[in-house]
Amino acid sequence: MTERWIWQRLGAQERPVRVTRWERRAAHDRHDHDFMELTVITGGGGWHRSPAGELELGPGAVVLVGPGLWHEYHDCRDLAGRDCCFQAGLLHRELAWLVADPQVGALLWGRRRGQRRHGLVSLRLDPVTLERVLAHLDRFRQLGELPASASRAEHIGLLTQVLGEVARAAGADEPAAEGGVDPAVAAALRALADGLAEEWTLERLAARTGLAADRLGRLFRAAVGQPPMAYLNRLRAEQAASLLLRSGRPVAEIGAAVGWQDPNYCARRFRESYGCSPRAYRARFAAPPGSC
């Protein structure tokens, strides 16, 4: 199953989540993508390499990779597992409320110290939790028989269950954070995602949420792990990457569509997230029309 095929299925058919079963070959070359990828290892052994370093894999190992992070597999020995790929936009819209969940919020937004490095989370599931997670993932196969427009809610519901199981396993040895996340933070997440091209400032965002700018900045950073404007640049880079792969629009037009009006500024910001220029990213990862 190729990365190109997965993003085509996620985008062209508007399926928010795609789960595949696989057996690795001797290696899986370095690559990245514009969606979230949760990999659960079910058998065999091998190694995962990313900017976060080397990770030994075996049954029960879980790797959560964010958009734009290069990674690869090597020295694989009958390695098998599931890939659960989902649109990053879900975290900023339908699932933005999860930022208020102490454990799931820490998993997805990296609030817990040491939880996330370079956009990657890794952990190991106990056999009982692994069985429950695989049962949830296998249910996605049944949804594949339904029209995408008729199964979006079920996709998101199942994904929430999977993330909940993984998050509880990740935080099993640490106490949950006390207190909840201010609803203004979730509102800010949605506002940024729905208005990427707007000329945002912290003050303007705060006005949308009803909080003072300095208070929103503190709450947002505590919940999400970075300031609002840094988070906005991350969203813009993710959307730009998606448009680069899924459309033939000029780079300058894509930059303007996500809020980067100046092409040079767009290229600089995109490189900060993906390590290359928008044109280089498109040349490397875009699939020819109609290919899988």
N, C-alpha and C positions, 0 to 999 in steps of 0.2 A: 504494500500500500504506500504510494508516494505522498510526500508532503503536498505536492501540487494537486493531486487528486483530492486530498482532504480539504484544502482551502476552497477548491472549486465546489465541493459538495456543501461546505458551510455557507458559501456566499451565493452561488448561482441558484441553489434550491431553497435558500433561506432556512436551512436547518440550523438551529443555534448550537446543537451538540452532535458530535459524530463519534461513535465508539467502534473500534476495530480490534480484532484479535490477530496476533502475529507470532511468527517465530523468526528471530533474527538470524541473519547470515553471519559470516565471520566478522563483519563490520558493517556499520551504517555511517556513511560519510558525513562530514561536518555540514550542517545546514541550520537555517533558522526559519521562522515563519511569523505570521501576523496574528496568530491566535494563541490561546492558552492551551497547554498540553499537559495532561495528567497521565503519567505512565505508571502502571501497576505490574510488577514482575510476578509471574506465576510459576516459572520453572527455569532450570538451567542456571547459568552464571555468566558473568562478563563485567565490563567496566564502562562507566559513563564519564565522559570528559566534557568540561565546560569552563568558562572563566572562573568558576568557583573551585575548580580543581578536579581531582579524580575521585570517583565514587564506585566502590565495589557493589555489584548487583547480585541479588539472589532472591528466592521466593519471599514475597512480602515487602520487598523494597518498593518505595514510591518516590517518583521524581515529578515535581511540578515545575514546569518551565514557562516563563512569561514571554510575551512577544519580543522579538528582536534579539533573543539570546542564542548565540550559536552553541551547538552541542553535537556530540557524536558518540557512537558506541564502538567498542573495539574489544578484541580478544574474547569474543562471545562463544559460549559453549552451550549449544541447544537452548539459548535464551528465548523465553516465551513470555507473553504478557498481553495486556490490553492498553490501548491508547484512547483516552477520553479527551477529545479536542473540542473546545468551545470558544465562541466568539468573545473576544475581550470586552466588547461593548456591553455584554450582559452585566459585568461588574459595575458599570457606571449607570445602568438604567434599571432593568428588572431586579437585579440582585444588589443594588446599592445599599439596601437596608441591612445587608449582612455585615456592613462595617460596624454595626452596633452589637453584633454577637461577639463576645470576648474571644472565643476560640477560633471561629471561622474568620473573623476580622483579622486576627493575628496571622492566620495562614495566608490569606489572600493579599493583605496589605503590609505584612511584615512588621507588625508592631512589636512583637516579642523579640528581645535582643538576641541576636544570633540565629533567628528563625530564617531570615532570608539573606542570601548573599548573591549579588550580581543577578537578581531576578529569579533565583532558583531556590526551591525548598526540597529537602530530601528527608525521608524518615523510613521506618520499617513498621509494618503492621503485624500484630500477633495473628496466629492462625484463625481465630474466631472472627476478628474484625476483617481480615482478608476475605473470608468466605462471604461475609455480609456485603462488602464492597463489590465483589465479583457478581453477586446476585443482582445488585442494583444495575451494574454495568450491562449484564446480559439482558436485562429487561429493555434496554435501548434497541435491541435487535427486533423486538416485537413492534416497537414504534416505527421502525423503518418501513413497515408495510402500509402505514397510514400516510395520507397527503401531508406535506410539511405544514400547510396552513391549519390543519386540524389537530396537530399534535404538539404545537409549540409549548403550551402550558405543561403537558406531561413531560416534555424534555427538560424544562426548567425545574419542575418539581423533583424529578429523579436526580438531576445534577445537584440540587440543594442537599438531597439525602447523601449523595456520595461525598460532597465537600464536608458535610457535618461529621460523617464517620472518620474521614481523614483528619479533620481538624481536631477532633477529640483525641485521636491517637497521637497527634503531634503535641498536644498540650497535656498529655496524661501525667507527666512528671512535674508540671508546673501549675500553681494555683491560677485560676481564672482572674482576669483583671477585675477590680472592684468598680462598681458603677457602670452606667451605660454611656453610650455616645449621644451627644446632643443631636436631636433631629435636624438641626440646622446643617450638620455636616452632610447627612444624606441628601438634603435639599441642595447643598452646594455641589455635590457630585453630579446630581441630575442636571443642574443648571449648566455646568461646564460641558457635560456630554451633549446636551441638546443645543448648545450654542457655541460650538467650537470656533466659528468664524467671527464671533463678537470680539470687540476690543475690550477685553477684560482687564480690570485692575482689582486689587484686593478690596478696595473701597466699594466698587460697583458690585462685586460678588456679595460682600457683606450686606449691602442694601437689599439684595434679593432675599436674604435669609432673616433679616430683622435684627442682626447682631452688629455690635461695633467691630470694626475691621481687626483691631488687635486681638479681641476675644475670639473671633472666628479663626484667625490665623493660628492661635494656640490650640483651639479645639481640633481644628483640621489636622494639624501636624501630629497631635497626640493620637488621633484616630487612624490616619492614613500613612503616617510615617514620613511625610514631606510637606512643604508649604503648598498652598493652593496653586500658585503660579507655576511651580515646578511640576506639580501633578498635571496641570493643564498642558504643559509642553509634552509630557508623556502621552496624554490622550491624542494630541495633535499628531505626534509622530506615528502612533498606532494607526490612526485613520489614514494618514498619508500613505503608509506602507500598504494598507488594504487597497486604496485607490490605485496605487502604482501597479499592483498585481492584477487587479480586477477590471481595469479600464485602460484605454489608450489615451487618456487625456494628457495634455502637456504637463510637464513637471511644474511650471510656473502657475498653471491653472489649479493644479491640485494644492499647491502651497497656499494660494489665495482661499481655496475652499475650506481649508482647516484653520485659517487665521494668520498665516504667514504671508503677508503681502509682498515682502521683499524677497526675491529669489535667492540672494546670497544668504540672508538670514535663515531662510527655509533650509537651505543646504547645510548650514552650520548646525542648526538645531537637530535636523534629521540625523546627521553624522554622530551627534552626541548620543543618540539612542541606539542607532543601528551600526555604527562603525564604518559607514561608507556613505557616499552621496546617494541622493534619490535615484539618479540615472543608473548608477552602478547596481543598486539594489534591484531595480526593475530588470536590468540585463541579466542578473544572476538567477533570479527566482521566478520571473514571470513565465507562465506556460503558454505555448502557442495556442491560438484559438481552437477550441474543439478537442484539445488533447486531454488525456487523463494520466 
